[in-house]
């Protein structure tokens, strides 16, 4: 497989910041040269592909397979790579995807009528850990996730903080969670605004008036089937019901079905999350990197079956379907056009 031709386009020199006079230095080595500072730099500079020592198409293909749930052992066998090399690529790609999520999603412009959040139990080689996630229901957009060895408030706060940073203020919001009290506590901490009165001292913090919080608790009694208990913790039932109608294509009762489906997709695409996996995760940071890489590929590169495009397109974050190469080159100094994809 041949790699795409070099295209200086809107490239910026990483050494001096000059972007007007960039020439192709070596087509074979895929390097550029800045006329001002006379220094050369690689096409991969500023991306997770920098200094990996493998062709770009090999790395992109491996990362695409990882995002689709291909086990590391199968990739090692097919490509003749070391298992530690594949794990390193996934870790770097996950860290890059986390930065992309912060810059593209968590910038206060997300209009979401309903947020759902949940946490799942994950088995690792060193014991169980918990993974908490949150998503926007209407666009199916994965907003943020976090991994911790315990199911505690600090885990939930890491997710809620990023969701609060992503949401557009002033819009009515319905947040649906399970019965874990850490969600209500974290929401009450991060979804607040200061009330300035002109008096000296710290201003009082008030919850967003447009916020409605509903807890959905699964109950199972002896001799009775599973049923859902709904609790209104903030807001009103009437307004929460209106937001439910606006955000769900299939009307029904308050539920956490959408975030549970997303978590089920994560269990399908991340082999370490499989309930009876023979290859559980080894380290928390590696699992978190796999979660972000899979989640961001899902946001920007996967066309959702119930949408006309990707979740990022439905949320208004982009107007095109990204390739995996576009995602890897996203935060580089020079933007990569779609026709330059693999």
MARLUMSE-78364 format. One record per residue: x, y, z negated of N, C-alpha, C, O in turn. Coordinates in steps of 0.02 Angstrom, whole numbers, padded with zeros to 5 digits, always signed. Each point is the difference from the previous one (the first is absolute). Layout:
N
XYZXYZXYZXYZ/...
% end
This chain:
342
+00043-00060+00000-00043+00060+00000+00044+00062+00000+00046+00006-00041/-00059+00040+00086+00039+00061+00005-00030+00055-00043-00061+00001-00010/+00102+00042-00016-00023+00055-00042-00019+00059+00043+00028+00008+00055/-00074+00035-00077-00021+00057+00040+00057+00049+00011+00047+00003-00040/-00051+00035+00094+00052+00048+00017+00002+00057-00050-00051+00017-00030/+00110+00011+00021+00007+00056-00045-00036+00061+00027-00002+00012+00060/-00027+00025-00105-00038+00060+00019+00015+00054-00050-00031+00001-00053/+00077+00046+00067+00017+00052-00049-00061+00040-00021-00010+00010-00060/-00030+00013+00107-00063+00034-00016+00009+00055-00052+00035+00049+00012/-00068-00058-00069+00000+00050-00054+00047-00022-00056-00015+00012-00058/+00071-00041+00075+00046-00025-00050+00036+00056-00036+00012+00054+00029/+00006-00066-00092+00037+00048-00041+00062-00034-00025-00002-00057-00022/+00058+00092+00025+00064-00027-00023-00002-00007-00076-00014+00049-00034/+00028-00108+00007-00001-00009-00073+00058+00033-00036-00001+00006-00061/+00053+00016+00099+00059+00031-00031-00007+00076-00007+00015+00027-00053/-00038+00006+00106-00003+00073-00002-00071+00027+00007-00011+00060-00009/-00038-00103+00024-00069+00023+00006-00018+00031+00067-00056+00024+00008/+00102-00024+00039-00013+00028+00066-00043-00048+00041+00012-00060-00001/-00062+00086+00036-00044-00043+00038-00008+00018+00072-00041-00030+00035/+00078+00080-00010-00009+00023+00069+00049-00032+00048-00016-00010+00059/+00076-00007-00081+00051-00027+00045+00023-00068-00025+00052-00006-00032/-00092-00045+00047+00016-00068-00019+00006-00040+00065-00047-00003+00040/+00105-00028-00030+00013-00038+00060+00005-00074-00017+00014-00019-00057/-00025-00023+00108+00010-00071-00008+00075-00014+00002+00033+00015+00050/-00006-00044-00103+00071-00015-00004+00015-00069+00027+00050-00009+00035/-00091-00041-00052+00011-00068+00022-00068-00035+00006-00035-00011-00049/+00018-00007+00111-00063-00036+00010+00005-00071-00028-00049-00025-00028/+00107-00006+00034+00009-00068-00024-00003-00003-00076-00034-00043-00029/+00070+00088-00005+00001+00001-00073-00057+00040-00030-00009+00001-00060/-00031+00031+00104-00059+00038-00021+00019+00054-00050-00025+00003-00056/+00072+00040+00078+00024+00055-00041-00009+00066+00036+00000+00003+00062/-00007+00050-00101-00009+00068+00027+00058+00044-00024+00036-00018-00047/-00027+00075+00080+00053+00047-00018-00028+00070-00002-00036+00022+00044/+00053+00014-00098-00021+00070-00008+00054+00045+00031+00059-00006-00016/-00080+00050+00060+00048+00045+00034+00030+00050-00049+00058+00018+00008/-00096+00004-00057+00024+00051-00046+00055-00026-00047+00053+00030-00005/-00067-00086-00029+00049-00025-00048+00044-00055+00028+00046-00023-00033/-00060+00001+00095+00041-00050+00034+00002-00067-00037+00048-00039+00008/-00098+00025-00047-00003-00064-00036-00053-00044+00030-00050+00025+00026/+00060-00090-00030-00048-00048+00028-00040-00031-00057+00021+00000-00058/-00078-00027+00074-00042-00033-00050-00043-00052+00035-00013+00004+00060/-00008-00053-00099-00038-00056+00027-00074+00018+00008-00026+00044-00035/-00007-00078+00081-00071+00008+00010-00039-00020-00064-00054+00026-00012/+00082-00072-00027-00034-00025-00060+00010+00044-00061-00028-00014-00053/+00067+00066+00059+00015+00042-00058-00064+00028-00031-00042+00028+00035/+00035-00037-00101-00059+00024-00035-00058-00047+00000-00056+00019-00019/+00067-00082+00041-00053-00051+00000+00024-00060-00039+00059-00006-00015/-00105-00040-00003+00021-00062-00034+00042-00046+00044+00028-00049-00025/-00022+00065+00090+00039-00041+00046+00074+00019+00001+00039-00032+00034/-00021+00084-00071+00068+00027+00003+00050-00049-00032-00010-00023-00056/+00063+00008+00093+00056-00042-00023-00021-00070-00020+00025-00027-00049/-00071-00002+00086-00020-00069-00015+00041-00051+00039+00005-00058-00020/+00025+00080+00076+00044-00045+00038-00037-00049+00044+00030-00048+00025/-00095+00058-00014-00039-00044+00044-00036+00043+00051-00013+00059-00013/-00004-00087+00071-00039+00039+00048-00067+00024-00030-00028-00033-00043/+00005+00089+00067-00061+00029-00026-00059-00047+00009-00041-00008-00045/+00037-00024+00102-00058-00043+00014-00003-00059-00048-00054-00024-00016/+00112-00001-00006+00001-00056-00047-00029+00022-00067-00042-00034-00029/+00065+00091+00004-00024+00024-00065-00074+00016+00003-00038-00017-00046/+00016+00050+00099-00071+00018+00006-00043-00062+00004-00054-00003-00030/+00076-00047+00067-00038-00062+00006-00005-00036-00067-00053-00025-00017/+00108+00023-00020-00001-00032-00066-00047+00037-00048-00038-00032-00036/+00042+00098+00036-00043+00039-00045-00074-00006+00021-00044+00001-00043/+00031-00007+00107-00069-00010+00022-00026-00067-00023-00057-00005-00022/+00098-00047+00025-00020-00066-00024-00012+00001-00076-00046-00032-00024/+00088+00069-00012-00009+00005-00073-00066+00034-00016-00035-00021-00046/+00018+00073+00084-00063+00035-00012-00060-00043+00017-00055+00012-00025/+00064-00063+00067-00054-00044+00019-00005-00063-00041-00042-00043+00014/+00084+00036-00065-00005-00057-00045+00045-00058+00016-00008-00054-00029/+00056+00062+00075+00045-00055+00017+00048-00012-00059+00031+00047-00024/-00024-00109+00001+00045-00014-00056+00073+00016+00018+00020-00008+00057/+00017+00028-00107+00071+00016+00011+00038-00061+00024+00044+00006+00042/-00061-00065-00068+00036-00061+00020-00009-00014+00074+00046-00023+00033/-00106+00037-00006-00011-00010+00072+00041+00049+00041+00027-00019+00052/-00022+00081-00074+00040+00050+00036+00074-00019-00003+00035+00006+00050/-00012-00029-00107+00070-00021-00007+00015-00057+00048+00053-00001+00032/-00099-00047-00028+00011-00058+00045-00003+00020+00073+00040-00026+00040/-00085+00071-00022-00010+00019+00071+00056+00044+00026+00021-00007+00057/+00004+00054-00099+00048+00049+00024+00072-00014-00024+00046+00034+00021/-00038-00084-00063+00067-00015-00025+00027+00053-00046+00061+00011-00003/-00104+00023-00035+00020+00053-00046+00007-00027-00070-00024-00054-00016/+00058+00092-00026+00005-00017-00070-00062+00025-00037-00026+00053+00017/+00003-00091-00065-00060+00020-00037+00008+00066-00035-00047+00040-00005/+00108-00027-00020+00013+00064-00034-00002+00058+00050-00018+00056-00019/+00037-00068+00081-00003+00053+00051-00073+00019+00014-00016+00059+00004/-00027-00108+00004-00070+00013+00013-00032+00036-00060-00039+00047+00009/+00057-00068-00069-00027+00034-00060+00023+00072-00004-00038+00044-00020/+00101-00031+00039+00026+00068+00000-00036+00043+00051-00017+00058-00015/+00004-00085+00075-00037+00038+00050-00070+00017-00025-00024+00057+00009/-00009-00105-00040-00068+00013-00025+00001+00052-00055-00045+00041-00004/+00095-00043-00039+00005+00048-00054+00011+00071+00027-00031+00048-00023/+00076-00041+00072+00011+00066+00029-00061+00025+00038-00017+00059-00004/-00016-00104+00040-00061+00020+00036-00055+00019-00049-00038+00047+00014/+00032-00082-00070-00050+00017-00050+00013+00067-00032-00047+00039-00012/+00110-00023-00003+00016+00065-00028-00015+00056+00050-00025+00053-00018/+00040-00066+00082-00016+00049+00052-00076+00008+00006-00024+00057+00007/-00013-00112-00009-00073+00004+00006-00030+00039-00059-00050+00035+00008/+00079-00042-00067-00024+00037-00058+00008+00075+00011-00044+00039-00018/+00101-00018+00047+00010+00071+00015-00048+00025+00054-00025+00056-00004/+00012-00099+00053-00049+00019+00052-00069+00009-00031-00035+00047+00018/+00016-00091-00063-00065+00005-00033-00005+00064-00040-00053+00032-00001/+00107-00012-00032-00001+00062-00039-00008+00061+00045-00037+00046-00017/+00072-00046+00074-00001+00059+00043-00062+00004+00044-00023+00055+00015/-00004-00112+00004-00057+00000+00046-00067-00004-00035-00050+00026+00026/+00047-00058-00085-00064-00011-00033-00008+00042-00063-00052+00032-00010/+00103-00030-00031-00006+00032-00066+00018+00074+00002+00045+00023-00035/-00080+00014+00078+00013+00072+00007-00062+00042-00010-00002+00058+00021/-00049-00086-00053-00058+00039-00018-00049+00014+00056-00041+00045-00007/+00042-00082+00061-00046+00013+00055-00047-00057+00015-00035+00002+00051/+00033-00052-00094-00041-00059+00013-00072+00012-00023-00012+00012-00059/-00035-00014+00105-00071+00008-00016-00031-00070-00007-00010-00035+00050/-00004+00016-00111-00027-00067-00013-00061+00006-00045+00004+00030-00054/-00060-00058+00075-00060+00002-00041+00002-00052-00056-00029+00009-00053/+00064-00065+00066+00003-00053-00050+00070-00030-00003+00030-00015+00051/-00005+00007-00112+00063-00034-00014-00015-00063-00039-00040+00001-00047/+00071-00055+00065-00004-00062-00038+00070-00021-00021+00048+00008+00037/-00042-00034-00098+00064-00021-00026-00008-00065-00038-00053-00014-00027/+00106-00024+00025-00001-00065-00033+00071-00022-00014+00047+00031+00025/-00039-00083-00063+00065-00028-00014-00004-00076+00007-00051-00030-00015/+00106-00001+00036+00002-00072+00010+00060-00028-00037+00050+00034-00012/-00056-00096-00007+00052-00037-00035+00044-00036+00051-00025-00031+00046/+00091+00037-00054+00048-00027+00048+00050-00044-00038+00025+00019-00053/-00011-00077+00081+00048-00046-00030+00069+00012+00030+00008+00003+00061/+00043+00003-00104+00069+00007+00022+00043-00053-00033-00023-00038-00043/+00086+00035+00064+00045-00050-00029+00017+00015-00073+00021-00044-00037/-00031+00107+00016+00016+00019-00069-00063+00012-00041+00004+00030-00054/-00060-00052+00078-00062+00009-00037-00050+00042+00039+00016+00026+00053/-00077-00019-00079-00052+00037+00036+00011+00075-00003+00027+00027-00049/-00049+00007+00101+00000+00074+00002-00069+00021+00026-00039-00040+00024/+00027+00105-00029-00063+00029+00023+00012+00051+00055+00048+00038-00004/-00091-00039+00054+00004+00047+00055-00067+00038+00004-00052-00030+00009/+00056+00097-00016-00060+00042+00003+00000+00038+00066+00052+00024+00022/-00111-00019+00010-00006+00033+00064-00063+00043+00001-00046-00010-00040/+00045+00058+00086-00058+00044+00009-00007+00015+00075+00050+00003+00036/-00112+00006-00014-00013+00012+00071-00060+00046+00008-00041+00007-00045/+00037+00026+00104-00058+00038+00020-00047-00045+00038+00021-00033+00049/-00084+00029-00069-00046-00050+00026-00017+00012+00073+00005-00045+00041/-00026+00106-00024-00026+00013+00067+00053-00013+00054-00015-00031+00051/+00076+00054-00062+00054-00008+00049+00039-00065-00009+00042-00016+00041/-00054-00020-00095+00037-00062-00018+00074+00015-00011+00042-00044+00010/-00026+00105-00029+00070+00021-00006+00029-00022-00067-00028+00016-00053/+00083-00052+00055+00039-00015-00060+00036+00063-00022+00040+00027+00038/-00054-00004-00100+00029+00063-00023+00064-00012-00039+00051+00031+00015/-00053-00074-00065+00060-00010-00041-00006-00065-00038-00054-00028-00009/+00111+00004-00013+00003-00061-00041+00061+00002-00045+00046+00039+00011/-00047-00080-00063+00055-00003-00048+00002-00070-00029-00051-00035-00003/+00110+00015-00020+00011-00067-00028+00032+00008-00069+00045+00041-00008/-00069-00080-00041+00027+00003-00067-00006-00069-00032-00041-00041+00020/+00083+00029-00070-00001-00066-00033-00059-00006-00047-00017-00056-00021/-00015+00111+00004-00057-00002-00045-00058+00040+00030+00010+00048+00037/-00070-00068-00054-00061+00035+00020-00014+00054-00052-00039-00010-00046/+00070+00067+00055-00004+00053-00049-00014+00067+00034-00001+00005+00062/-00009+00046-00103-00020+00066+00026+00053+00031+00044-00017+00035+00047/+00081-00046-00061+00053+00030+00040-00002-00024+00072+00015+00037+00046/-00034-00100-00035-00008-00027+00067-00056+00036+00037+00008+00020+00058/-00065-00011-00092-00057+00031+00032+00013+00074+00014-00021+00026+00051/+00057+00008-00097+00013+00071+00009+00043+00014+00061-00008+00051+00033/+00054-00097-00017+00041+00009+00060-00042+00001+00063+00016+00035+00048/-00069-00074-00047-00044-00002+00058-00046+00060+00002-00008+00033+00052/-00022-00017-00109-00048+00055-00003+00034+00067+00015-00030+00043+00031/+00091-00035-00054+00037+00063+00013+00008+00012+00075-00010+00056+00023/+00027-00108+00015+00008+00008+00072-00066+00009+00035-00004+00037+00049/-00048-00070-00073-00066+00009+00030-00023+00072-00010-00027+00031+00046/+00037-00005-00106-00019+00070-00014+00039+00048+00045-00028+00051+00021/+00091-00066-00007+00040+00043+00044-00024-00005+00072+00009+00048+00038/-00039-00104-00018-00022-00008+00069-00068+00031+00013-00014+00020+00056/-00030-00016-00107-00069+00021+00011-00005+00075+00012+00037+00040-00028/-00084-00022+00071-00016+00070+00013-00046+00026-00054-00054-00028-00012/+00074+00081-00022-00039+00027-00056-00064+00032+00023-00005+00027+00055/-00044-00030-00099-00063+00034+00013-00053-00043+00032-00058+00022+00006/+00074-00083+00016-00048-00044+00031-00029-00049-00050+00037-00022-00045/-00100+00005+00049-00029-00049-00046+00034-00068+00009+00015-00020+00056/-00004-00014-00111+00039-00062+00001-00032-00053-00045-00019+00014-00057/+00013-00073+00084-00022-00059-00039+00059-00047-00008+00031-00020+00050/-00015+00003-00112+00055-00047-00014-00030-00061-00034-00032+00005-00052/+00043-00064+00083-00026-00062-00026+00058-00045-00021+00046-00011+00039/-00048-00014-00100+00053-00043-00027-00032-00061-00033-00061-00006-00002/+00104-00038-00022-00025-00056-00040-00005+00023-00073+00002+00060-00014/-00009-00107-00031-00011+00018-00070+00062+00017-00040-00005+00014-00059/+00064-00015+00090+00061+00016-00037+00001+00073-00020-00005+00044+00044/+00010-00030-00108-00004+00069-00024+00057+00044+00019-00005+00061-00006/+00061-00089+00031+00056+00041+00019-00016+00046+00058+00030+00054+00006/-00076-00074+00038-00018+00043+00057-00034+00063-00024+00017+00055+00021/-00066-00062-00066-00035+00059-00025+00047+00047-00037-00006+00061+00007/+00052-00089-00045+00047+00042-00037+00047+00038+00048+00013+00059-00010/+00012-00094+00062+00045+00033+00047-00036+00052+00043+00027+00053+00014/-00089-00069+00006-00039+00049+00039-00013+00062-00041+00003+00056+00026/-00019-00065-00090-00011+00057-00044+00063+00042-00011-00005+00058-00020/+00063-00088+00031+00062+00037-00010+00022+00038+00062+00026+00056-00006/-00034-00085+00066+00028+00029+00060-00050+00038+00042+00020+00043+00040/-00083-00056-00047-00050+00036+00039-00030+00056-00042-00060+00000-00015/+00103+00047-00004-00020+00057-00041+00030+00064+00029+00052-00001+00033/-00087+00056-00045+00024+00066+00021+00002+00046-00060-00043-00004-00044/+00092+00050+00041+00003+00047-00056-00055+00054+00006-00015+00023+00055/-00013-00004-00112-00050+00053-00003+00034+00062-00029+00013+00004-00060/+00001+00044+00104+00035+00061-00020-00051+00051-00027-00048+00016+00035/+00060+00008-00095-00045+00048-00032+00034+00067-00013-00033+00047-00023/+00097-00042+00037+00036+00062-00013+00028+00005-00071+00035+00047-00016/-00051-00096-00025+00024+00000-00069+00069-00034-00003+00015-00042+00042/+00026+00061-00091+00066-00031-00006-00006-00074-00019-00050-00021-00030/+00100-00017+00048+00001-00071-00017-00015-00042+00061-00015+00024+00055/+00020-00089-00065-00010-00047+00054-00075-00002+00018-00042-00004-00045/+00026+00008+00110-00071-00002+00019-00030-00069-00011+00035-00050+00001/-00099+00049-00011-00036-00062-00010-00007-00038+00066-00013+00031+00052/+00021-00097-00054-00005-00041+00060-00070-00031+00003-00022-00032-00048/-00012+00041+00104-00067-00026+00009-00001-00050+00058+00034+00009+00050/-00073-00062-00058-00008-00050+00052-00033+00031+00062-00037+00049-00005/+00053-00077+00063-00030+00025+00061-00076-00006-00006-00025-00055-00013/-00012+00108+00023-00073-00004-00007-00033-00043+00054-00056-00024-00010/+00089+00015+00066-00029-00038+00055+00018-00074-00004-00013-00037+00048/+00042+00014-00104+00022-00069-00008-00055-00043-00031-00033+00020-00048/+00024-00080+00077-00048-00049-00027+00037-00067-00006+00027-00025+00049/-00026-00003-00109+00036-00061-00014-00049-00055-00019-00040+00008-00046/+00044-00064+00082-00043-00058-00013+00044-00061-00011+00046-00013+00038/-00060-00024-00091+00034-00063-00014-00045-00058+00021-00060+00000-00015/+00089-00049+00048-00036-00060+00021+00033-00059-00036+00058-00015+00012/-00095-00018-00055+00026-00054-00042-00035-00065+00019-00061-00003+00002/+00100-00047+00011-00027-00066+00017-00015-00039-00063+00043-00007-00044/-00103-00017+00039-00023-00038-00058-00020-00070+00021-00030-00009+00053/+00045-00040-00094-00022-00069+00012-00019-00030-00067+00041-00011-00044/-00105-00003+00037-00026-00030-00061-00015-00073+00012-00006-00023+00056/+00000-00014-00112-00013-00072+00004-00069-00011+00033-00050+00026-00023/+00050-00065+00076-00062-00016+00034-00025+00055+00046-00053-00007+00029/+00090+00062-00021-00020+00054+00043+00054+00012+00053+00059-00007-00015/-00078+00025+00075+00051+00014+00052+00036+00066-00015-00019+00038-00044/+00071-00026+00083+00039+00061-00008-00042+00061+00018-00033+00000+00052/+00033+00051-00094-00035+00061+00015+00044+00060-00017+00048-00007-00038/-00064+00065+00066+00039+00060-00009-00035+00048-00047-00059+00014+00007/+00097+00009-00055-00025+00052-00046+00031+00067+00020+00061+00006+00006/-00103+00044+00005+00022+00065+00023-00005+00051-00056-00052+00005-00034/+00105+00032+00025+00002+00051-00053+00021+00067+00030+00050+00004+00035/-00089+00047-00048+00017+00067+00021+00040+00034-00055-00026+00013-00054/+00089+00002+00068+00044+00030-00050+00004+00076+00008+00008+00035-00050/-00013-00010+00112+00002+00072+00013-00050+00016+00055-00011-00041+00045/-00019+00101-00047-00044+00022+00053-00071-00023-00009-00023-00011-00056/-00012+00004+00112-00071-00019-00001-00012-00057+00049+00036-00006+00050/-00086-00034-00064-00017-00056+00043-00024+00024+00069+00016-00030+00051/-00054+00083-00051-00029+00024+00063+00054+00022+00049+00000-00021+00058/+00047+00063-00081+00053+00023+00044+00048-00057+00018+00026-00003+00056/-00014-00041-00103+00043-00058+00014-00032-00044+00054+00036-00027+00042/-00101+00019-00044-00034-00039+00051+00004+00033+00068+00006-00035+00051/-00010+00101-00048+00007+00035+00064+00070-00010+00030+00007-00011+00060/+00044+00015-00103+00068-00011+00024+00010-00073+00022+00039-00013+00046/-00073-00032-00078+00003-00071+00020-00027-00008+00071+00028-00037+00040/-00083+00071-00025-00030-00004+00067+00045+00032+00053+00002-00023+00057/+00034+00076-00075+00043+00034+00048+00063-00038+00016+00028+00008+00055/-00004-00049-00100+00066-00031+00007-00002-00072+00022+00052-00026+00022/-00108-00008-00027-00004-00071+00018-00044-00009+00061-00055+00027+00004/+00079-00066+00043-00039-00014+00060-00058-00047-00015-00053+00005+00030/+00064-00050-00078-00053-00045-00022-00022+00021-00070+00037-00005-00048/-00099+00029+00044-00024+00025-00063-00014-00057-00048-00018-00055+00020/+00027+00068-00082-00011-00051-00051+00012+00029-00069-00003+00060-00010/+00017-00104-00036+00013+00021-00069+00073+00022-00008+00042-00013+00044/-00029+00046-00099+00069+00018-00016+00041-00063-00008-00021-00048-00033/+00080+00047+00063+00042-00059-00001+00072+00019+00011+00015+00057+00016/+00029-00106-00024+00071+00008+00015+00021-00047+00057+00057-00022+00003/-00104+00008+00041+00012-00049+00052+00054+00022+00049+00039-00041+00024/-00035+00106-00009+00047+00024+00050+00072-00005-00024+00044-00022+00038/-00030+00041-00100+00068-00006-00025+00018-00074-00011+00058-00018+00006/-00107-00023-00022+00013-00071-00007+00018-00032+00067+00042-00044+00004/-00074+00068+00050+00018-00025+00066+00070+00022+00020+00037-00038+00030/-00020+00100-00048+00068+00023+00015+00051-00041-00039+00052-00019+00028/-00065+00006-00091+00046-00042-00040+00004-00070+00028+00053-00031-00001/-00109+00005+00027+00001-00066+00032+00043+00001+00063+00035-00048+00015/-00038+00104+00022+00043+00006+00059+00074+00003-00020+00042-00030+00033/-00027+00065-00088+00069+00000-00025+00022-00070-00018+00058-00019+00013/-00102-00021-00044+00019-00068-00016+00012-00042+00063+00039-00047-00002/-00072+00065+00057+00011-00036+00063+00064+00021+00033+00036-00042+00028/-00020+00106-00030+00058+00027+00037+00064-00002-00040+00054+00004+00029/-00058-00010-00095+00061-00003-00042+00003-00070-00030-00037-00015-00047/+00080-00028+00072+00002-00070-00024+00009-00006-00075-00025-00048-00030/+00060+00095-00001+00012-00005-00072-00064+00009-00041-00001-00019-00058/-00052+00047+00089-00062+00010-00036-00048-00058+00006-00053-00001-00032/+00071-00049+00072-00044-00058+00007-00007-00035-00067+00049-00008-00037/-00110-00011+00021-00014-00027-00067+00040-00063-00015+00024-00008-00056/-00016-00036+00104+00038-00062-00010+00063+00000+00043+00014-00048+00035/+00023+00103-00039+00059+00008+00042+00059-00040-00028+00009-00006-00061/+00031-00021+00107+00062-00034-00019+00059+00049+00002+00056-00019-00017/-00069+00080+00039+00052+00051+00004-00024+00064-00036-00011+00051+00033/+00003-00053-00099-00022+00060-00035+00054+00054+00001+00058-00013+00013/-00079+00075-00026+00046+00056+00001+00051-00008-00056-00014-00028-00053/+00074+00055+00065+00053-00004-00050+00004+00064-00041+00010-00003-00061/-00017+00060+00094+00010+00064-00034-00060+00046+00012-00032-00002+00052/+00018+00043-00101-00056+00046+00004+00010+00051+00056-00046+00015+00037/+00107+00012-00031+00013+00050+00052-00008-00030+00070-00023+00034+00045/+00043-00097-00036-00008-00032+00065-00074-00009+00016-00020+00010+00057/-00020-00028-00107-00072-00008+00010-00033+00067+00016-00044+00003+00042/+00066+00050-00076-00028+00066+00013+00018+00024+00070-00040+00032+00034/+00102-00046-00012+00020+00019+00067-00041-00038+00052-00021+00030+00051/+00008-00094-00062-00041-00038+00046-00072+00027+00002-00031+00001+00053/+00006+00020-00111-00068+00028-00002-00004+00064+00041-00047+00009+00039/+00095+00037-00047-00002+00062+00037+00011-00011+00075-00033+00032+00041/+00079-00076-00023+00011-00012+00071-00063-00029+00033-00020+00023+00053/-00011-00072-00086-00061-00029+00028-00057+00050+00000-00037+00003+00049/+00031+00036-00102-00055+00048-00005+00005+00057+00051-00050+00020+00028/+00110+00005-00016+00009+00056+00046-00007-00024+00072-00027+00036+00042/+00052-00096-00027-00013-00029+00066-00075-00010+00011-00025+00013+00055/-00009-00034-00106-00073-00007+00003-00033+00067+00014-00048+00004+00038/+00072+00049-00069-00030+00067+00008+00010+00028+00070-00047+00026+00030/+00107-00031-00003+00017+00036+00061+00007-00044+00062-00005+00026+00056/+00015-00091-00064+00015-00043+00058-00054-00051+00015-00003-00025+00057/-00038+00007-00104-00051-00052+00010-00067+00032+00018-00023+00046-00035/-00008-00070+00088-00067+00023+00018-00050-00040-00041-00003-00061+00003/-00038+00097-00043-00048-00033-00044-00060-00024+00040-00021+00033+00047/-00005-00091-00065-00055-00030+00038-00063+00042-00003-00039+00001+00048/+00027+00035-00102-00061+00040-00008+00009+00073+00019-00047+00039-00007/+00106-00021+00030+00014+00069+00019+00018+00003+00074+00013-00052+00032/-00012+00112-00004+00021+00009+00069+00076+00004+00007+00025+00005+00056/+00010-00007-00111+00073+00004+00002+00028-00024-00067-00028-00045-00031/+00082+00076+00010+00032-00018-00063-00032+00039-00057-00034+00050+00012/+00043-00071-00075-00025+00039-00056+00027+00071-00002-00036+00046-00020/+00098-00036+00041+00028+00068+00001-00036+00043+00051-00009+00060-00011/-00013-00088+00067-00038+00037+00049-00069+00017-00027-00025+00055+00010/-00006-00102-00045-00066+00013-00029+00003+00054-00054-00048+00036-00010/+00105-00031-00025+00008+00050-00052+00023+00068+00028+00006+00048-00038/+00007-00044+00103+00022+00062+00030+00073+00016-00009+00020+00058+00008/+00020-00108-00025+00072+00012-00011+00040-00003+00065+00054+00029+00004/-00080-00063+00046+00032-00005+00065-00053-00014+00052-00055-00020-00017/+00071+00031+00080-00048-00011+00054+00021-00057+00046-00031-00010+00052/+00084-00026-00069+00024-00055+00041+00017-00060-00044+00011+00007-00060/-00008-00064+00091+00023-00061-00034+00076-00002+00003+00029+00002+00054/+00002-00006-00112+00073-00002-00003+00025-00071+00014-00035-00049-00015/+00094+00045+00042+00036-00063+00003+00044-00005-00063+00009+00049-00036/+00018-00108+00024+00046-00008-00057+00062+00043+00010+00027+00026-00049/-00005-00018+00111+00058+00043+00013-00017+00073-00017+00041+00035-00030/-00101-00012+00048-00020+00068-00017+00002+00010-00076+00020+00053-00024/-00042-00103-00012+00000+00005-00073+00071+00004-00028+00013+00039-00046/+00032-00078+00072+00069-00001-00025+00037+00065+00017+00044+00021-00038/-00062+00011+00093+00032+00063+00020-00040+00061-00022+00016+00055+00021/-00066-00064-00063-00046+00054-00016+00033+00059-00035-00012+00057+00019/+00054-00070-00068+00030+00054-00039+00069+00020+00025+00037+00034-00036/-00019-00056+00096+00064+00020+00028-00002+00074+00020-00054+00028+00008/+00112+00002-00001+00004+00071+00018-00033+00014+00067-00028+00054+00010/+00031-00102+00037-00032+00009+00064-00062-00044+00004+00003-00058-00018/-00060+00085+00040-00059-00042+00009+00007-00047+00059+00032+00017+00050/-00061-00076-00056+00004-00050+00052-00067-00004+00035-00051-00009-00033/+00050+00016+00099-00063-00002+00036-00024-00073+00007+00039-00046-00007/-00104+00038+00021-00029-00067+00003+00028-00040+00059+00006-00061-00005/+00012+00094+00061+00024-00037+00057+00070-00028-00013+00024-00041+00039/+00008+00063-00094+00067-00025-00016-00004-00060-00047+00051-00022-00026/-00111-00005+00015-00009-00056-00045+00027-00064+00031+00013-00004+00060/-00004-00047-00103+00028-00063+00023-00049-00035+00046+00014-00054+00025/
% end
